[in-house]
Amino acid sequence: MTTCTNLGKGTETISAALKVPVSTVVSIIHKWKKFRTTRTLPRAGRPSKLSNRGKRALVREVTKNLMVTLSELQRTSVERGEPSRMTTISAAIHQSGLYGRVARWKPLLSKRHMAAHLEFAKMHLKDSQTMRNKILWSDETKIELFGVNARRHVWRKPGTTHHQANTIPTVKHGGGNIMLWGCFSVAGTGRLVRIEGKMNAAMYRDILDENLLQSTLDLRLGQH
């Protein structure tokens, strides 16, 4: 009842008198106003079987390796003597704001590539939308995916889909894969052409002659 009789003295004065943190005083006052009691209220729902130490260990493990699987987390949880149900482990990680999502494939960029991309973006930052609507981008590439070409999951926070740590990198110019030429604009994608043999200047000119103008017309007509 000390809290009730001292409501008008201010939280800092009460904190000093009772030798408890101000946050505790505020919490007790709020509880009294809402529930007319200062007793510890029963928790909503079933309490977690994981200890706080176990939860922290799981979050550290996920933070160090964003692509760690639930099976691997389950195994290390058992080794620590903690509960091992996957639903329990998953719920504990969700509480830290991390969720399991399918990782996106994204070209591997060196620091030089990143700097060049950023510089290009800065140069064209003030371009008008009218100017952007007139641009048709084209490129040719040969891509090899290293590692297993399968879906992988990653633990990440919402809104971080394309952060480098949350993606699976791909590299160019690997052996044994097909080479393609393609183009796109603000209206959509144009033609996609498979390149047979080794690319040279004459072949590249032929591809542009046969596909660049037609892709532009298709995109304008909405036939992409």
Disulfide bonds with the S-S distance in Angstrom:
none
